[in-house]
Each structure stands twice: as C-alpha cells, then as structure tokens.
Amino acid sequence: PVDYSRSALYPVIANVWIGLEYVLGGGIRLGYSWHGETAEVRHGKGSHAMTWGNLSITGSW
C-alpha cells in the first residue's frame, strides 16, 4: 500500500481547503486551513473580521 501521508501532495490534498462563500446580506467569507492553522476573512454589511488561529481582528468601515 502507498503511504500518501509521505507524499509531497498530501498537504495539498488533505490539509488545504480554499472556500469562497456568499453569505446573507451580500457578504463574502474567505477561509483556508493549512496543517491545522486556519485563517478566515469576512466582509459584509460594512463590517470586517479577520481571524488567524486564536487571533481575531474586527472592524467596521
């Protein structure tokens, strides 16, 4: 059997996802995950939020 966890493509196949989601109110939600580290950027209704691991930044403009 092939051990895909030792393949160079394994992080791309198993640990990365990139999503673009339109949410209610015309907002946009971006997020990705890499080896358990996640980052997310949200934009909608004049509010902005960015999270990176346990760090979260929010604002309105």
MODASUL-V182590 format. One line per field, one symbol per residue. phi: phi as a letter, one per 30 degrees, with the letter a starting at -180 (. if undefined). A space follows every 10 residues. Layout:
BEGIN
phi = ???
END
This chain:
BEGIN
phi = .ccddcddde dddcccbbbb bdceiidbbc aabbhidcbb bbblhicbbb bbiccbbbab a
END
